[in-house]
Amino acid sequence: MSRPGVWAPKVLALIKGGNSAAAIAQIKVAPTVKDVQDLRKLLTTAKLLSAHPNVDAATTDMIAALSAPRLHRSP
């Protein structure tokens, strides 16, 4: 049984509060791809992606980075 993620709503609250720099910092250290995708869904429903193009770019970059296969893993 998995718990619902609370990361995406917290980052959404940062964006709604006008602190997009802190939101981008959180997006850069996102735990999983699913969390970033959940955040994009929340932003789309709230119609905030067009208002914050830097957040849009950060989320797409992190989805690509987290989805890519790792070239090597540290021991």
N, C-alpha and C positions, 0 to 999 in steps of 0.2 A: 504494500500500500504506500503510495507516494503522497507527500504533502504538497499542497499548492505552493508555488514559488511566491515569495514576497519581495524579491529583488526588483522586478519590473514595476510594480506600483510605487515603490519608494523612489525609483529614478524618475518615474512620471511626475511624482510630486515635486521633485527638484525642478523639472522643466516647467511645470505650471507655476511654480514660485518664482520663475525668472532667473534661476541659477543654472544656466545651460553649461557653464564652464565646469561646474561640479558634476553635472550629469554626464558630460563627455568623459571626465576623469573616471567615473564609475563604469561607463560603457567600455573603456579601454581595459578594465580589469574584470570584465564580465565573467561569471563562473562557467556558463555553458552557452552553446548556440541557441538552445531552446529559450533561455532567459532573454536573449537579445531579440529573438523572433517574437516572444510574448510582448516585449516592450514596443516593438514596431506595430504589433496589432493594436495595442492600447493607444499608441500615438495616432494611428490611422483612424480609429473610432472617435478620438477626441479632436481630429482634424488639426493636429499640431505639427505634422511633418512639413507641410508647406510653409509654416510660420518659422520653423527652425531648420534651415537647410544644413547647418553645420552638424546638428544632431542626426539628421538623415544620413549625411555622409559618414559620420562616425559609426552608426549602426550597420550600414552596408559594408563598411571596411572590416568591422569586427566579425560579422557573419562570415565573410570571405576568409578572414584569418583563422577563425576557430574551426571552419569547415575543412580547411586544407589539411592534407596529410602531413604529418611531421616528418622531416627528413632524417632526424636522429633524435634519440631520447638520451637525456643525461643518465649516467649510471646510478 
